Amino acid sequence: MSFVDKIGYLVIIYWGYQFSCNIIHMLYKTFFSHGKPIDLHSMGRWGVVTGCSHGIGKAYAEALARIGINVVLINTKIDKLKIIASNIETLYNVKTRVIELDLSQGLKAYETIEQEMFGMEIGILVNSLGMGYPHPEYFLELPHKEKIYSNIIQCNIVVVTNMCRIFLPQMILRGKGVIVNVASSAAVIPSPLLTVFAASKAYILKFSKELNAEYSKHGIIIQCLLPGSVSNHTSNSPPIGWIVPMADDYVASALDTIGKEDSTTGFFPHTVLVGIIRITYKLSRSLVVKFMTKVMERNRKYALQRYVG
């Protein structure tokens, strides 16, 4: 056996070991690391959910109401929220409040939220409000990019930061609370043609990790979710499958990870997919980047064809 052959075998053994360790760790966290169950109801009488007109945010609002927690629904447009709030009150016999977040008002918008919620005991905050690209596109070629990029930064970075700033103090005073910041798996895998969106979600991940390091000693649980594709029955949703759950099913899975994992996809098939991509990336960065670019270019092509059609 030549020296080159020996090196090749050692590399294969090393990466096989790394792959096995990652798979074992993934399976353990998902199926065996139960930890102490978190009683969300004991965190406070009210939960706040942003971006809850559909999808993951709406599913979180309903899930909290289902266990008897009153819910504040916050969104940039509140037309749908009034209907959702009414349905939640009827189905789950809890109180709701609806608040519009007018991003055009800058910091004054957050002052309004503080005033409207003064004296309310907020035990849970779910930051689900987010904005992405209308379709995958190269950074300089996206139509109306100036407005879209600014809105992405506002929704995905500024809102999350300010909502945590508003509600963390009272959680610290009570020595308990839960904050769930919804990012995206795009934050941890190559995401060409979604550059600004992916970067904004990477901010949420880093922000959540450091915030958790600062305030976990005060009894606050801060989690970052990194979901893959989730369907919500809208025309733009991906088809439902084993790797694309309905929002309700996704949230039911994600809720079980609170207090167990600081950052997680929240859904085992998403964890497997992200794990495979990240392991492959270590083996061949260029291969993964090339593959992801082709996937995004294909999605871009389909989207542009729909516009023309």
C-alpha positions as CSV (number, residue, x, y, z in Angstrom):
1,M,0.0,0.0,0.0
2,S,1.4,3.4,-1.1
3,F,1.7,6.4,1.2
4,V,-1.0,8.1,-0.8
5,D,-3.4,5.2,-0.3
6,K,-2.8,5.3,3.4
7,I,-3.6,9.0,3.5
8,G,-6.8,8.3,1.6
9,Y,-7.9,5.6,3.9
10,L,-7.1,7.8,6.9
11,V,-9.2,10.6,5.5
12,I,-12.1,8.2,4.8
13,I,-11.9,6.8,8.4
14,Y,-11.8,10.3,9.8
15,W,-14.8,11.6,7.9
16,G,-16.7,8.4,8.6
17,Y,-16.1,8.9,12.3
18,Q,-17.2,12.5,12.1
19,F,-20.3,11.5,10.2
20,S,-21.2,8.8,12.7
21,C,-20.7,11.1,15.7
22,N,-23.0,13.7,14.1
23,I,-25.7,11.1,13.4
24,I,-25.5,9.6,16.9
25,H,-25.6,13.1,18.5
26,M,-28.6,14.0,16.3
27,L,-30.5,10.9,17.2
28,Y,-29.7,11.2,20.9
29,K,-31.0,14.8,21.1
30,T,-34.1,14.0,19.2
31,F,-35.2,10.7,20.8
32,F,-33.4,10.2,24.1
33,S,-32.5,13.6,25.5
34,H,-35.8,14.3,27.3
35,G,-34.6,16.8,29.9
36,K,-37.1,18.4,32.3
37,P,-40.4,19.3,30.7
38,I,-41.1,23.1,30.5
39,D,-44.4,24.2,31.9
40,L,-45.1,27.1,29.6
41,H,-48.3,28.0,31.4
42,S,-46.3,28.8,34.5
43,M,-44.2,31.4,32.7
44,G,-46.8,34.0,32.7
45,R,-50.5,34.7,31.9
46,W,-49.8,36.1,28.4
47,G,-47.8,35.1,25.4
48,V,-46.8,37.4,22.6
49,V,-46.5,36.2,19.0
50,T,-45.4,38.3,16.1
51,G,-46.1,37.5,12.4
52,C,-49.1,35.4,13.3
53,S,-51.4,36.0,10.3
54,H,-50.4,32.6,8.9
55,G,-47.8,29.8,9.0
56,I,-45.6,29.2,12.0
57,G,-46.6,32.3,13.9
58,K,-50.3,31.5,13.7
59,A,-49.6,27.9,14.7
60,Y,-47.7,29.1,17.8
61,A,-50.5,31.5,18.8
62,E,-53.0,28.6,18.6
63,A,-50.7,26.2,20.4
64,L,-50.3,28.6,23.3
65,A,-54.0,29.3,23.5
66,R,-54.7,25.5,23.5
67,I,-52.8,25.2,26.8
68,G,-54.7,28.1,28.3
69,I,-52.3,31.0,27.7
70,N,-53.8,34.4,26.7
71,V,-52.3,35.6,23.4
72,V,-51.2,39.0,22.0
73,L,-51.1,38.9,18.2
74,I,-48.8,41.4,16.6
75,N,-48.4,41.9,12.9
76,T,-47.7,44.7,10.3
77,K,-51.3,44.2,9.0
78,I,-54.1,43.3,11.4
79,D,-57.0,42.6,9.1
80,K,-56.6,38.8,9.3
81,L,-55.6,39.0,12.9
82,K,-59.0,40.1,14.2
83,I,-60.6,37.0,12.6
84,I,-57.8,34.7,14.0
85,A,-58.1,36.3,17.4
86,S,-61.9,35.8,17.5
87,N,-61.5,32.1,16.5
88,I,-58.9,31.6,19.2
89,E,-61.1,33.1,21.9
90,T,-64.0,30.9,20.7
91,L,-62.1,27.7,20.4
92,Y,-59.8,27.9,23.5
93,N,-61.7,30.2,25.9
94,V,-58.7,32.6,26.4
95,K,-58.3,36.3,26.0
96,T,-56.6,37.9,23.0
97,R,-55.3,41.3,22.0
98,V,-54.4,42.5,18.5
99,I,-51.7,45.1,17.9
100,E,-50.5,46.6,14.6
101,L,-46.8,47.1,14.2
102,D,-46.4,50.1,11.9
103,L,-42.7,49.8,10.8
104,S,-42.9,53.2,9.1
105,Q,-43.0,54.9,12.6
106,G,-39.6,53.6,13.6
107,L,-39.0,53.5,17.3
108,K,-42.3,55.1,18.0
109,A,-44.0,51.8,16.9
110,Y,-42.3,50.0,19.8
111,E,-43.2,52.7,22.2
112,T,-46.8,52.1,21.2
113,I,-46.5,48.4,21.9
114,E,-45.0,49.1,25.3
115,Q,-47.9,51.5,26.2
116,E,-50.6,49.2,25.0
117,M,-49.2,46.2,27.0
118,F,-48.2,48.1,30.1
119,G,-48.9,46.0,33.2
120,M,-49.5,42.7,31.3
121,E,-47.5,39.7,32.5
122,I,-45.7,38.4,29.5
123,G,-44.2,34.9,30.0
124,I,-43.6,33.9,26.4
125,L,-42.4,35.8,23.4
126,V,-42.4,34.2,19.9
127,N,-40.7,36.3,17.3
128,S,-42.0,34.9,14.1
129,L,-42.5,38.0,12.0
130,G,-40.2,37.7,9.0
131,M,-39.8,38.6,5.4
132,G,-38.0,36.9,2.5
133,Y,-37.4,37.3,-1.2
134,P,-40.3,37.0,-3.6
135,H,-38.2,34.5,-5.4
136,P,-34.5,33.4,-5.4
137,E,-32.5,36.1,-7.2
138,Y,-28.9,37.4,-7.7
139,F,-28.2,40.3,-5.3
140,L,-28.1,43.0,-7.9
141,E,-30.8,41.7,-10.1
142,L,-33.8,41.6,-7.7
143,P,-36.5,44.1,-8.8
144,H,-37.2,46.8,-6.2
145,K,-34.2,45.5,-4.3
146,E,-33.8,48.8,-2.3
147,K,-37.2,48.5,-0.7
148,I,-37.2,44.7,-0.3
149,Y,-33.7,44.6,1.3
150,S,-34.7,47.4,3.7
151,N,-37.9,45.6,4.7
152,I,-36.1,42.3,5.2
153,I,-33.6,44.0,7.6
154,Q,-36.5,45.7,9.4
155,C,-38.6,42.6,9.9
156,N,-35.9,40.0,10.5
157,I,-33.4,42.0,12.5
158,V,-34.8,45.3,13.9
159,V,-38.2,43.8,15.0
160,V,-36.6,40.8,16.8
161,T,-34.1,43.0,18.6
162,N,-36.7,45.5,19.8
163,M,-39.2,42.9,20.9
164,C,-36.6,41.2,23.1
165,R,-35.6,44.6,24.4
166,I,-39.2,45.4,25.4
167,F,-40.1,42.1,27.1
168,L,-36.9,40.8,28.6
169,P,-36.9,43.2,31.6
170,Q,-40.1,41.9,33.1
171,M,-39.1,38.3,32.6
172,I,-35.8,39.0,34.5
173,L,-37.8,40.6,37.3
174,R,-39.9,37.4,37.7
175,G,-37.0,35.1,37.1
176,K,-38.7,33.1,34.3
177,G,-39.7,33.4,30.7
178,V,-39.4,31.9,27.3
179,I,-38.3,33.7,24.1
180,V,-38.4,31.8,20.8
181,N,-36.8,33.6,17.8
182,V,-37.7,32.0,14.5
183,A,-34.8,32.1,12.0
184,S,-34.3,29.7,9.2
185,S,-32.1,26.8,8.2
186,A,-30.7,29.2,5.5
187,A,-28.7,30.7,8.4
188,V,-26.5,27.7,8.7
189,I,-26.3,26.3,5.1
190,P,-25.1,27.9,1.9
191,S,-28.0,30.0,0.5
192,P,-26.9,31.7,-2.7
193,L,-29.6,33.9,-4.4
194,L,-31.1,34.5,-0.9
195,T,-28.1,36.5,0.4
196,V,-29.8,39.2,2.4
197,F,-32.5,36.9,3.8
198,A,-30.0,34.3,4.9
199,A,-27.7,36.9,6.4
200,S,-30.6,38.4,8.4
201,K,-31.5,34.9,9.7
202,A,-27.9,34.3,10.7
203,Y,-28.1,37.5,12.8
204,I,-31.1,36.0,14.6
205,L,-29.1,32.9,15.4
206,K,-26.1,34.7,16.7
207,F,-28.3,37.2,18.6
208,S,-30.2,34.4,20.3
209,K,-27.1,32.5,21.3
210,E,-25.4,35.4,22.9
211,L,-28.6,36.7,24.5
212,N,-29.1,33.2,26.0
213,A,-25.6,33.3,27.4
214,E,-26.3,36.6,29.0
215,Y,-29.7,35.9,30.5
216,S,-30.0,32.1,31.1
217,K,-28.7,32.7,34.6
218,H,-31.8,34.8,35.3
219,G,-34.1,31.8,34.5
220,I,-34.9,32.9,30.9
221,I,-35.0,30.3,28.1
222,I,-34.0,31.8,24.8
223,Q,-34.2,29.5,21.8
224,C,-33.5,30.0,18.1
225,L,-35.5,27.9,15.6
226,L,-34.0,27.0,12.2
227,P,-36.8,25.6,10.2
228,G,-36.6,24.3,6.7
229,S,-39.7,24.4,4.4
230,V,-43.0,24.5,6.2
231,S,-46.4,24.4,4.4
232,N,-49.3,26.6,5.4
233,H,-51.8,25.9,2.6
234,T,-51.1,29.1,0.7
235,S,-50.5,29.2,-3.0
236,N,-46.8,29.9,-2.5
237,S,-46.3,27.0,0.0
238,P,-44.3,24.0,-0.9
239,P,-46.3,20.7,-1.2
240,I,-46.7,18.8,2.0
241,G,-44.5,15.8,2.4
242,W,-42.4,13.9,4.9
243,I,-39.8,16.7,4.9
244,V,-42.4,19.6,4.5
245,P,-44.8,19.5,7.5
246,M,-47.9,21.6,8.0
247,A,-47.2,24.5,10.3
248,D,-49.3,23.0,13.1
249,D,-47.3,19.8,13.0
250,Y,-44.0,21.7,12.9
251,V,-44.9,23.8,15.9
252,A,-46.1,20.7,17.9
253,S,-42.6,19.2,17.3
254,A,-40.8,22.5,18.0
255,L,-42.6,23.1,21.3
256,D,-41.1,19.8,22.6
257,T,-37.6,21.2,22.2
258,I,-38.0,24.3,24.4
259,G,-35.6,24.0,27.3
260,K,-33.7,21.1,25.7
261,E,-32.0,22.8,22.7
262,D,-30.9,26.4,22.4
263,S,-30.8,26.3,18.6
264,T,-32.6,23.6,16.6
265,T,-34.5,23.0,13.4
266,G,-37.4,22.0,15.6
267,F,-38.3,19.1,13.3
268,F,-36.3,15.9,12.9
269,P,-36.4,15.5,9.1
270,H,-35.1,19.1,8.9
271,T,-32.3,18.3,11.3
272,V,-31.3,15.3,9.1
273,L,-31.3,17.4,5.9
274,V,-29.3,20.3,7.5
275,G,-26.9,17.8,9.0
276,I,-26.2,16.0,5.7
277,I,-25.6,19.4,3.9
278,R,-23.3,20.6,6.7
279,I,-21.3,17.4,6.8
280,T,-21.0,17.3,3.0
281,Y,-19.9,21.0,3.1
282,K,-17.0,20.0,5.3
283,L,-16.0,17.3,2.7
284,S,-16.4,19.6,-0.3
285,R,-17.4,23.2,0.0
286,S,-17.4,23.9,-3.7
287,L,-19.7,20.9,-4.4
288,V,-22.3,22.0,-1.9
289,V,-22.2,25.7,-3.0
290,K,-22.5,24.6,-6.7
291,F,-25.4,22.2,-5.9
292,M,-27.3,24.9,-3.8
293,T,-26.7,27.5,-6.5
294,K,-28.3,25.1,-9.1
295,V,-31.3,24.5,-6.9
296,M,-31.8,28.2,-6.3
297,E,-31.4,29.0,-10.1
298,R,-34.0,26.3,-10.9
299,N,-36.4,27.8,-8.3
300,R,-35.7,31.2,-9.8
301,K,-36.5,30.0,-13.3
302,Y,-39.8,28.5,-12.2
303,A,-40.8,31.6,-10.4
304,L,-40.0,33.9,-13.4
305,Q,-42.0,31.5,-15.6
306,R,-45.0,32.0,-13.3
307,Y,-44.7,35.7,-13.5
308,V,-44.6,35.6,-17.3
309,G,-47.5,33.1,-17.5
